Amino acid sequence: MLGTIGPSAVGIIIVVVILYTPIVARVVRAATLSLRSTGYIEAAKLRGESTVYILFRELLPGVLPALMVEASLRFTYAIFLTASLGFLGLGVQPPSPDWGRMVNEARDSFAQTPWALWFPAGAIALLVIGVNLLSDGLRRIFRYEGQLG
């Protein structure tokens, strides 16, 4: 599909969205279906609350931790996918910067300049680790607040 659209930033974004949206939607749907038959949702229906109220005030806080974890996983997969595409030469083209292309270009001169490979690879690794730690911390915060309420 990327060959049809062309190696541009917009093309890569379209491919990533098409690739990962169904997976995230499946996780959100499963979390929503598991919460749909809980007591507090039934109580909100019996109180006569609107569908919008039930969605945003009752379901969303229960689905949000699962959504955040899934979104952070898909974000890290997207980073690896774009870096892999750049490494293979299918990512954004010069003069646009691409960590995958930087890693590929630095492979040939690794013996003379190892830092040319370490910096883009380290940036990819730090970004992925940072996003995972951030999502884990946010998941703990939301789970803790959900237990209080």
Disulfide bonds with the S-S distance in Angstrom:
none
